[in-house]
Amino acid sequence: MEVAVSRPQRWDVPFGESMRDDAIDRLLSIEPFAGIDAASFPASLPLREILRNDTRLQHYAAGDIIVREGDYGNSAFLILTGRARVVLAGLSPEVLGRKEPKRIGWLAAMVQSFTRPKLAEVRDYSASELNSKASSPLHAGGISTAERGDPGHPHIFLQDVPRVLEATDTVVLAPGEMFGELAALTRSPRTATVFAENETTLLEIRWQGLRDLMRRTDALRLHVERLYRQNSLLVHLRETPLLRDLPAEQLGIVADATLFESHGAFDWNDSFTTAVKRRPGDAIVDEPLIAEEGTPADGLLLIRSGFARQSRCYGSGHRTAAYLGRGQTFGLAEAVAAAGSGVPAKWNDSLRAVGYVDVLRIPQSVLEQSVFPYLSPDALASAVKAQATYTVAPQTTAPTATNGIDQSLLEFLVDHRLLNGQEAMVIDLNRCTRCDDCVRACAATHDNNPRFVRQGHRHGPLMIAQACMHCVDPVCMIGCPTGAIGRDGVSGVVQINDRTCIGCSTCANSCPYDNIQMVEVRDQSGATLIDAATQQPIAKATKCDLCTGLPGGPACQRACPQDALVRLDLGNLGELSAFLAR
């Protein structure tokens, strides 16, 4: 978003401190804040307090990376002084501080098992690496903490900026331009790398503050919506089976009329522990309503991100009928029934946000004019039937099931938000003999210290063990100061780069499932490694990495002699049903 900015000579609020009144006054004198009507904000949430509590100044030197492609973040950035460059393509993972996963053969794996240190959590770091606070120098970058006033939050920088500019396609961002809004508001990976071209000062705006500003500032809200319509909406609509074969002109009409909605708490992980301790069935009462059973239905809802619970009234309570994730639809049967009848339909079910959900709403009139006429009756009937396949039938006297999943198990998965797990460790306790071969195999593969705990939530004979589930919504990635934790773009595995982890515990504290552990590391003699600056033991974040790089897949699963342990996508009921039906 380009806005006129009077370039200040100096922003001298130390990083990490609250914004002072003089700095807030200066912000209110420049756009976009100068154009915001402070009177439109309630007394309980004044504009000045949003700026004080949800913004901070960030100072970057030339070459410092501000955001990296593929990282998750919860902030947007407004350039106050200096210039930044957006790298559209061309930077290697090594330059960005990531370790490229490498697969090894069976022979190398056997050699590795015999040469592995006998002690737990041994690291082979040089003295220079230990004194750098974070990691070894990167091939074309490193960790910079000097002149930041914030030694606990190092920046990654590019050492050879001219080479980067020659070899990659870049776009310049000038003072007054904003970036990072979409990733912050939708909890999606950054789509490009941005680095400081020269000495640059940015205003970092947390997603909470950005959300509150957008609610009362049409310019910001329209700007974010315009970016999404330009860059992502058409792709998302085209990925929806119902709209896949729609002519381009009609798809454009649908995109122009689509409404954006968000429901639930973005930081749902903060209240997760309290929520799951409630009695079964009580959690649904606190889940925000997106659509209510029996009320007028207006159009079709598409889940853009997150999870939603579809439920029906049953007696004096509610019964879960289905859960919906990214790409799934709600209300198609109602929309088809109402088409051409002139009688508004009513929702057959209720839809509630489980955690945080982004929803796209296509109005009924647009469906009737630009979608339904371009679909054959068979295609439309097939789409309605496909939507019904992930809905559990109403329960009468005996539990019913869809895809072999009974009602109580579905409630269990939704209430504990285990649907988030794409690679959950599921153990059949009827088969498990408690031999702990899985634990020993994991320890043998990971520095003599297992990366999971053989305990967890139980439902009947099933246990979901405390092992990283490589979630659909990986809140653990948000806030990592060095980007050490990231998702592989191909496999989806969430990994931690041990070399760039600084042991801040941000990811471990953010994981709502307690599946990341901090461990103290040792040298070859067994002595605990000590940070030269703080004289404290060096800790590293550790978790399951699905044995990435090893032949044969996860060692825990391969070691189970009873075939009791498997890694499953709990969002795929068919996959879980097949495991239960063995």
Stockholm file with secondary structure:
# STOCKHOLM 1.0

chainA/1-582         MEVAVSRPQRWDVPFGESMRDDAIDRLLSIEPFAGIDAASFPASLPLREILRNDTRLQHYAAGDIIVREGDYGNSAFLILTGRARVVLAGLSPEVLGRKEPKRIGWLAAMVQSFTRPKLAEVRDYSASELNSKASSPLHAGGISTAERGDPGHPHIFLQDVPRVLEATDTVVLAPGEMFGELAALTRSPRTATVFAENETTLLEIRWQGLRDLMRRTDALRLHVERLYRQNSLLVHLRETPLLRDLPAEQLGIVADATLFESHGAFDWNDSFTTAVKRRPGDAIVDEPLIAEEGTPADGLLLIRSGFARQSRCYGSGHRTAAYLGRGQTFGLAEAVAAAGSGVPAKWNDSLRAVGYVDVLRIPQSVLEQSVFPYLSPDALASAVKAQATYTVAPQTTAPTATNGIDQSLLEFLVDHRLLNGQEAMVIDLNRCTRCDDCVRACAATHDNNPRFVRQGHRHGPLMIAQACMHCVDPVCMIGCPTGAIGRDGVSGVVQINDRTCIGCSTCANSCPYDNIQMVEVRDQSGATLIDAATQQPIAKATKCDLCTGLPGGPACQRACPQDALVRLDLGNLGELSAFLAR
#=GR chainA/1-582 SS CCCCCCCCSCCCCCTTSCCCHHHHHHHTTSTTGGGSCGGGSCTTSCHHHHHHHHEEEEEECTTBEEECTTCCCSEEEEEEESCEEEEEECCCTTTTTCCCCCCCCHHHHHHHHHHSCSSSSBCCCCHHHHHTSSCCCCSSEEEECTTSSCTTSCEEEESCHHHHHHHSEEEEECTTCEECHHHHHHTCCCSSEEEESSSEEEEEEEHHHHHHHHHHCHHHHHHHHHHHIIIIIHHHHHHSGGGTTCCHHHHHHHHHHCEEEEEECTTGGGGHHHHHTSCTTTHHHHSCEEECTTSBCCSEEEEEEEEEEEEEEETTEEEEEEEECTTCEESHHHHHHHTTTCSCCBCSSEEEEEEEEEEEEECHHHHHHHTGGGSCHHHHHHHHHHHHHTSCCCCCSSCCEETTEEHHHHHHHHHTTGGGCSSEEEEETTTCCCCCHHHHHHHHHTTTSCSSEEEEEEETTEEEEESCCCCSSCGGGTTCTTCCEEECTTTCCEEECTTTCCCCCHHHHHCTTCCCEEEECBCTTSCBCBCTTTCSBCEEEECCCTTTTSTTSCHHHHHCTTSCEEEECTTCHHHHHHHHTC
#=GC SS_cons         CCCCCCCCSCCCCCTTSCCCHHHHHHHTTSTTGGGSCGGGSCTTSCHHHHHHHHEEEEEECTTBEEECTTCCCSEEEEEEESCEEEEEECCCTTTTTCCCCCCCCHHHHHHHHHHSCSSSSBCCCCHHHHHTSSCCCCSSEEEECTTSSCTTSCEEEESCHHHHHHHSEEEEECTTCEECHHHHHHTCCCSSEEEESSSEEEEEEEHHHHHHHHHHCHHHHHHHHHHHIIIIIHHHHHHSGGGTTCCHHHHHHHHHHCEEEEEECTTGGGGHHHHHTSCTTTHHHHSCEEECTTSBCCSEEEEEEEEEEEEEEETTEEEEEEEECTTCEESHHHHHHHTTTCSCCBCSSEEEEEEEEEEEEECHHHHHHHTGGGSCHHHHHHHHHHHHHTSCCCCCSSCCEETTEEHHHHHHHHHTTGGGCSSEEEEETTTCCCCCHHHHHHHHHTTTSCSSEEEEEEETTEEEEESCCCCSSCGGGTTCTTCCEEECTTTCCEEECTTTCCCCCHHHHHCTTCCCEEEECBCTTSCBCBCTTTCSBCEEEECCCTTTTSTTSCHHHHHCTTSCEEEECTTCHHHHHHHHTC
//
